[in-house]
Amino acid sequence: MASCSYCEKDCLYKLELHHENLSLVAPEFPELLVRRYRILQKIYYSAPVGRRNLAHYFNMGERVLRREIEVLREQGLLKVDKNGVSLTPAGESAVLTLFPYLKLFLGLTGLEEELKRLLKVNRVIVVPGDLEQEQIVLTEIGRAAARILRQYLEPYTVLAVSGGTSCAALAEMLPESPGPRGVMVVPARGGLGEDVNDQANTIAAHVARKLRSQYRLLHLPDSLSEETLQILLKEERIKEVIGIINSAQVLVHGIGNAEEMARRRGASEEEIENLRQKGAVGEVFGLFFDAQGEIVERIPSLGFYLEELGEHINNVIVVAGGRKKAEAIVAVIGNHPRELLITDEGAARKILELYADQGEREKIARS
């Protein structure tokens, strides 16, 4: 694959200047780029994969897909054998290097800037797609988060990670390479009775192994009565781990939908109805937020409470995607600023819609 004579930043700048003209001369170009990138991306994560499976995944006719694969094969990006379709080294390089250009053509760089302004986040990364439509988008969110995480780790950092599918994707995509000296990885909460692979303990251990760092685990359920919680907090081993968790300098966490998280925590229908009446839309660490970011309900938790985050945390990284998470993201991040948000295009565009609707309602109210 030919190398570019400009640095990536210069290339993006030049592409941005000519993006409009390219679209006028070849309006099909952005769509074609996205389609072929998605084919390469899917093969990257699934190879070897059969053409029939690819056609089904993209809801594309086999004849159309065969034509696309042939074009990519002729360009030296794919190879086809009896086991299926896989990438050549040039194809793997294309998947990794085309990402910033794809974001430009999809308008995601501008979308990131708009979300930074609206949510008051220092940095936003938006990956293409909607994970509710394509599960592979979750993998891309994890890859983006894994790449960024290392930038925030310094020697003797205590890193706390929450549970959930997004943080699990981060752990899975984190390359195996030693982190800075003395890094300690801990779970930011107990277990929720969910899939063991998505529990904070599992994710913390997985991240630590990838970083070749130390870790401490919290072998207790996350949802406990206040009375039980106070009793457990007197246990020396638990006190020690909780102390480490609450001394973390870097926190990575997801954001949940209020009702979905309440059900996972074993809430009754009466409790869920109570959350609805209070307008709860998002949940983090047992705290339930309404659309204005106010805490309307809390469940005793062995992990963090948001009020404590400012005491030791230097950087809070949020990893959450999917359109259905948009309202929860706005409720939590829009009212409690974070350092970094990593999300997907589906959630990002829905967030813009929510702010547009809010602006329209305020305009009507003033008239």
N, C-alpha and C positions, 0 to 999 in steps of 0.2 A: 504494500500500500504506500503510495507516494507520500512523503512527509511535506508538511506545510512550511513555507519559507518565512512565515511570520510567527510571532508568538501567539498563543491562544487569545490573549486579550486583544491584540491588534486585529486578529482574524475576526473576532466577534464584532469589533467596532466597524470594520469594513463591511461585514455582512449586514449589520444593522443599517448602515448608510444606504445599502443597495437592496434591502429586503423588499421595499415597496416596488421598485423597478422590476425585480425578479418576479414578483407576484403578477405584475402587469403583463410581462412578456410570456411567462410560463405559469399561469394561475394554478396548474395542477402540481407544480413542483413541491410546495409544502406538504400537500396530502400524500404525494408519492414518497417523499422522504420519511414521513411518519410511518406509512404503511410498511416500507421496507425495513425501517429501523425496528419496528415491533416484531417483524418476522425474525430478524437476526437476534433480537433480545430473547424471544421465546425459545429459539433453538439454543441460545447460549445457556439458558437455565435447564433445558430439558433434553439436550442431545444425548444419544441419538434419538430422533423422533421421526415417526412416519409421516408422510405427506397427508394421508387421510386424517390423522389426528390433528395436524396443523390446520387443515381446511376446516375441520369441525370447530377447533378452538377459535378461529377468526371468523367463523360463520361465512366462509368464502367458498365459492365453487372450486372444485379440484382442478379444473382446467385453468382458472385464473391463478390459483396458487402455483400450479406447475410452471406457468409462464414466469411468475415472479422468482421462483427458485432457480429457474434456468438463467435468468438475467444475473442473479447474484452469484450463481456458480461460474458463469462466464467471466465475472469480475474478480474471480479468485477468492470470494468470501465464504463460499459453501463447498462442501463435498458431499456427494451422495453415494452410498454403497448399500449392500444388502441389509445392513443394520438400521438404515434410515438416513436422515439428514443431520449433518453436524457442521460446525464452523471450522474454517481453516485458521491458522494464527492471524492472518490478515482480518478475518471476520471477527475474531475475538477483539482485536485492536479497534475495529470499527465500532463495536458496541460500546467500548469504554471511552473512545475519543469523540464520538458524535453527539454525546449527551448535551454539552453546552450549546451546540448549534441547533439541535432539536428544540431545546427550550426557547431559543430565540425565535424560531419560526412559528412556534406555538404561542408566542407572546407571554411566556412564563416569566421571563426576566422582568418585564414590566409589572406583571401580576405580583411578583415577590416584593417589588418596591411599594406597590399600593397596599399590600398587607402589612408591611413594616409601618407604614404611616397610620393605617387604621387601628392596628392592634398594639402599636407602640412597642414593637419587638425590635431588638437590635439587629437581628438577622433572620431571614426567612428563606427556606429552600423548598421549592415546589417541584415535585417530580411529575412527569407526564402521566395522564390517565386517572382513572377512578378505581380504587381497589374493590369497590362494590360491583364493578363490571369485569375487572380482570384481576385475579388473585396475584398475578406476577407483579402488579404495582406495589403490593406490600413488600415484596422482596426488594424492589428498587428503593422504597422508603428506608428499609433496613440498611441497604448498601450505602445510601447517602448519609444516614445517621452514623454508621460505623466509620465512614471516612472522616466525618467531622469530629467525632468523639475524641480521637487521639489528640486533636489540636488543643483540647481543654485539660489534658492530663499533664501534671507536673510531678516531680519527685515527691513521694509521700502524700499524694492526694488520696483522700477517702472518696470513693465513687459509690453513690447509692443508685440502684436501678429498681424500677417498679416492675410489676408483672404485666401481662397482656401480650397480644399478638404482635404489636408494633415493636415492643422492646425485645421480644423473642426473635423477631426478624433481624434486629440490630445485632444481637448476639450471634446469630447464624452467619451473618455476612461479615462479621469482624474478622479481618485476616489474622492468622496466627503469627504473631510477632511480639517480642518482648516490649512491654510498656515501660515507662520511666521507673526508676528504682523506688521501691517502697510503696507502690500503689496498693491500696486495700479496697476490695470490692465487697459491698454489702447489699442485702435486699432492703428496699425502702418500705416494705410492709410484710406481713405474714402471708399465709396461703388463703386462697378464696374457695378452695374445693373445686377449682377449675382443672383443666387439662394440666398435668404436671409439667409439661414442656413450657407452659405459659406462666407458671408461678414465678414470683420474684426470686425465690431461693434458687431454682433451676437456672434462671437467667443470670443471676449474679455469679454462680459457679461457672457457667459457660463462658461468660465474659472474662472472668479471672483466668481460666485455663487458656483462653486465646491470648491474653496479655502476659501470661506466665506470672501472674501476681497472686498475692495472698487474698483469701476471702474468709468471711465469717457469715454463718447462716442463722436464720431465726426460725426454728422448727415449731411454730405455733400458728394457729388460725388467726386470720386478720380481724374477724368480727367476733368480739367478745362483749359480755356485759361489763359495765363500768366497774362493778364489784370484783368480778373475776380478773379484769385487767389490773386493778390496783394490787391484788394479791400476787399475781405473776410478776409484776414489776419489782417486787421485793426479793425475788430470786436473784442470786448474785450473777449467775451466768447470763440470765436474761437482761439484767441491769447493764452488764458489760457490753453486750451486743447493741442494746438500745442506745447506750452512750456513744458507741462508734457510729451508729446510723445517724444520730442527731448531730454528729460532728462533721458530717460530710461536707466537702467543698464543692463537689459537682453532683448534680442530681439529674437523672434521666427518667422521665415518666411519661405515661400515656394519659389520655383523657377518655372517660367513659360517658356514655349516655346514662342519664340518671335512672330511668326505669330499668334498663338492661342490667346495670350494675346492682341495683337494688335486688333484682331477682337472683343474680349470681350470689349475692350475700344472704340469700334465703329469706328475704322480706316477705311478709304476708300480703295478701291482696289489700287488706285494710291499710297497711303501711304504705303500699305503692299508691293507693288512692290519696293518701295524705300528702305524698310527695307531689302528685299531680296538682292537688288543690293549692299547694304552696308554690307551684310554678317551677319546680326543679327541672333543670334540663341537662346539667353536667355533674360529673362526680370525679373527685380526686382524693385518694387516701381516706375514704369514708366521709368526706365532706361533700354535701350536695348543694349546688349553686343554682340560683334562678338566672333569668336572662340578663339581669342587671349585675350579676356577679356577687350577689349577696348570699351568704351561707344560710340556707333555710332549714337544714337538718344535718345532723352528724351522727355517725356510728362510731363508738369507741374503737380505736385502732392502735395496734402496736407500732405502726409506722409513723410517718411524719404527720403533723398538722400543718396546714399552710401558714399559720401565723408564725411558726417557728423557722420558716425557711430563711428569713433574712438574717438570722443569728450567725450562721457559719457559711452558708452557701454562697459561693462566688458566681456560679453559673448554673442556671436551670435550663435544661434542654427538653423540649416537649416533642414527642413523636406520636402523631395521630393523623389518620387519613380517612377518606370516605365522606360522601356528601352528608350522610346521616350524623356525622360527628361535628358538622359545621357549627351548629347552634351551641353545642357544648364547648367547642374551642373558643368561640366568641365570649361566652359567659365566663370562662376561666381566665384565658389569656388577655382578653380585651379589658378586663378589670383588675388583673393581677399580672403586671408586665413580667415577661421572661426574657432571657438572653437570646434564645434560639427556638424557632419552630420549624420542624421538618414535617411536611404534609404532602398531599397529592393535589393534582389539578381539580379533581372532583370537589374536594372540601374547599379549596381556595376559591373556586368560582361561586360556590354556594355561599361562602362568607361574604363575598362582594354583593350578592343578591340580598343578603340579610341587612347589610349596612345601607343598601339602596332603599330597601323597604322602610327601614327605620327613618332615613332622611325624608322620605315621602310622607310618613306619618307625622313627623315633626313639622314639616312644611304645612300640612293640612291643619294641624293643631294651632299654628300661629296665625292662620288666615281667618 
